[in-house]
Amino acid sequence: MPKQYGEVLANPIQREILKKWDEMCKREREIDYLIVNGDAVDGTSPAEEGKYQSISDTDEQVNAAAELVSNINCDKILVTYGSKYHTKENPNLDEAFAKEVGASKHDYEISFQPKTLDDVFHLAHNIGISFSSWVYRTTPIAKELVAALLNEKELHSYKCVIRSHAH
């Protein structure tokens, strides 16, 4: 949340987070890739009916998030789409955000190879979970890693798998 966006003023906690954000933006100078791994905006917040949102207008949320990202000096921006709970399918606010910040890639999942490494990275926002039985019963992130290993001949040998959280 910017310090002020339109008529909306950031609350004290948001201002403290913004202070740390600004410090990080000034400190980090040479960033090859900025990864925004979904949920760049709150969206409509249907469960709370928008009750706890600073900005309820979704277009303004996209603009505010883009304003914050514009403070980061980076070569490329990669955006994965987040939870449909936040962004909904139509319009996809993560896609609108990606276009607003000029993301070089944006989708539900992204595979990319950093220009300075031989390794392939795989990005996706959420970790799929299942309530049905699976032979390997463990944490959702461990299942993602096992699936990446099992599929490496057909896809890539991923050296880095990035996920945000399970739903």
SVG drawing of the C-alpha trace seen along z (x, -y; Angstrom):
<svg xmlns="http://www.w3.org/2000/svg" viewBox="-20 -12 46 58">
<polyline fill="none" stroke="black" stroke-width="0.4" points="0.0,0.0 1.6,-3.3 1.6,-6.0 -1.4,-7.6 -3.4,-6.4 -6.1,-8.7 -8.0,-9.7 -6.9,-6.6 -4.1,-6.9 -2.0,-3.9 -2.5,-2.9 0.5,-2.8 1.3,0.9 1.1,0.4 3.4,-2.7 6.0,-0.6 5.9,2.1 6.2,-0.5 9.3,-2.0 10.9,1.5 9.9,1.9 11.5,-1.5 14.7,-0.6 14.9,2.7 14.3,1.0 17.1,-1.5 19.5,1.2 19.0,3.8 20.5,2.3 21.2,5.1 18.2,7.5 18.0,9.7 14.5,11.1 11.7,9.8 9.3,12.7 5.8,11.7 4.4,15.1 0.7,14.3 -1.8,12.4 -0.4,9.0 -3.8,7.5 -6.6,8.3 -9.2,8.4 -12.9,8.4 -12.3,10.3 -15.6,12.1 -15.5,13.9 -15.1,10.7 -17.2,8.7 -14.4,6.2 -14.6,5.3 -10.9,5.2 -9.6,3.7 -7.8,0.4 -8.8,0.0 -11.9,1.7 -11.7,0.7 -9.8,3.5 -8.4,1.3 -7.0,-1.0 -5.5,2.0 -3.7,3.0 -2.4,-0.6 -1.3,-0.8 0.6,2.5 2.2,1.5 3.3,-1.8 5.1,0.1 6.8,2.5 8.0,-0.4 10.4,-1.4 12.4,1.8 15.2,1.6 15.2,5.0 15.8,6.4 12.7,8.6 9.5,9.2 7.8,12.6 4.3,12.8 2.4,16.0 -1.4,15.7 -2.5,16.2 -5.5,17.5 -8.8,17.2 -10.2,16.3 -8.5,12.9 -8.4,12.2 -11.4,14.1 -11.3,15.4 -12.9,12.5 -11.1,10.1 -7.9,11.8 -6.4,9.1 -3.0,10.8 -2.9,10.6 -3.9,6.9 -1.1,6.3 1.4,8.2 0.6,6.1 0.7,2.9 4.2,3.6 5.4,4.9 6.1,8.4 8.2,10.4 6.3,13.5 2.9,14.1 0.8,17.2 -0.4,19.7 3.0,21.4 6.3,20.4 9.5,22.3 12.5,20.1 16.3,20.3 18.1,17.3 20.6,15.9 23.6,16.5 22.7,20.1 22.3,23.4 19.5,24.3 15.8,24.2 13.4,22.7 9.7,23.5 7.2,21.0 3.6,21.4 1.6,19.7 -0.4,22.4 0.5,25.9 -2.1,28.4 -3.5,30.5 -5.8,33.5 -7.9,35.1 -7.9,38.4 -5.2,41.0 -1.9,40.9 0.8,43.5 3.2,40.9 1.3,39.2 3.3,36.2 3.3,32.5 1.9,30.7 5.3,29.1 7.0,32.5 4.5,33.9 5.3,31.0 9.0,31.8 8.4,35.5 6.2,34.7 8.9,32.4 11.4,35.3 9.1,37.8 8.4,35.6 11.9,34.3 12.5,36.4 9.3,35.1 9.7,31.5 12.9,30.2 15.3,31.0 14.3,28.2 16.9,27.0 14.5,24.6 10.8,25.1 9.0,22.0 5.6,22.1 3.7,19.8 1.1,21.8 -1.5,24.5 -5.2,24.0"/>
</svg>
